[in-house]
């Protein structure tokens, strides 16, 4: 599987601990392609169908479903967890995601 930044992939996130998301669901890839060429891990942001409006969440719409990208649940997963590619974030959502990540880590 070719893994591209801003692709939406299906990922089983179980097992999880405490408040971590523990289900199989869509996640947006945020790690750069150069990382995927050298490492077996991929950094993903889970997508939710809920709308909390929290500052660590980025509103998004994918496959006709409104939800959020949960930056508070960002994680690195082994590439073998990636079940399949579901699509790609639109450019506007990808830009909002990068802006939110920059704000979160600066």
C-alpha positions in Angstrom: 0.0 0.0 0.0 1.3 3.4 -0.9 0.8 5.8 2.0 0.3 9.4 1.2 0.0 12.4 3.5 -3.6 13.5 4.0 -4.9 10.1 2.8 -7.8 8.8 4.8 -7.2 5.2 5.9 -9.2 2.6 7.8 -7.2 1.8 11.0 -8.1 -0.5 14.0 -7.0 1.5 17.0 -7.7 -1.3 19.5 -6.3 -2.0 22.0 -6.4 1.3 23.7 -6.0 2.4 27.3 -8.1 4.8 29.3 -9.7 7.5 27.1 -7.9 6.5 23.9 -10.1 5.7 20.9 -10.4 2.0 20.7 -12.4 1.2 17.5 -11.7 0.7 13.9 -12.3 3.9 12.0 -11.1 6.4 9.5 -7.9 8.3 10.2 -6.0 11.0 8.3 -2.4 10.4 7.7 -0.3 13.4 8.8 3.2 12.0 8.5 5.2 12.9 5.4 5.8 10.4 2.6 9.6 10.5 3.2 8.9 9.0 6.7 6.9 6.2 5.1 9.9 5.2 2.9 12.2 4.7 5.9 10.0 3.7 8.9 7.3 1.2 9.5 5.2 3.6 11.4 2.6 6.2 10.2 1.3 9.1 12.2 -2.4 9.4 12.0 -5.2 11.6 13.4 -8.5 9.7 14.1 -11.7 11.1 12.5 -14.9 11.3 14.6 -18.5 11.6 13.6 -19.2 13.8 16.7 -18.9 17.6 16.9 -17.4 18.8 20.1 -15.9 22.2 19.0 -12.9 21.6 21.2 -9.8 23.6 20.2 -7.9 20.3 19.6 -10.5 19.2 17.0 -10.6 20.3 13.3 -14.1 20.2 11.7 -14.2 18.1 8.5 -16.5 16.3 6.1 -15.6 13.1 4.5 -17.7 10.7 2.5 -20.8 12.9 3.2 -20.3 12.6 7.0 -19.5 15.7 9.1 -17.2 15.2 12.0 -13.8 16.2 13.4 -10.2 15.4 13.2 -9.2 14.6 16.8 -5.7 16.1 17.3 -5.9 15.1 21.0 -5.9 11.5 19.8 -2.9 11.7 17.4 -0.8 8.5 17.4 1.8 6.6 15.6 0.7 3.1 14.3 2.5 0.3 12.5 1.8 0.4 8.8 0.4 -3.2 9.1 -2.6 -1.7 11.0 -3.7 0.2 7.9 -6.6 -1.8 6.4 -7.3 0.2 3.3 -7.3 3.7 1.8 -10.8 5.3 1.9 -9.9 8.5 0.1 -8.2 11.8 0.7 -8.9 15.0 2.7 -9.9 17.9 0.5 -7.3 20.7 0.3 -9.1 23.2 2.6 -9.4 20.5 5.3 -5.7 19.6 4.9 -4.8 23.2 5.2 -6.9 23.6 8.4 -5.3 20.4 9.8 -1.7 21.7 9.2 -2.6 25.1 10.8 -4.1 23.3 13.8 -1.1 21.0 14.2 1.3 24.0 13.9 -0.6 25.9 16.6 -0.8 22.8 18.8 3.0 22.1 18.7 4.3 25.7 18.7 
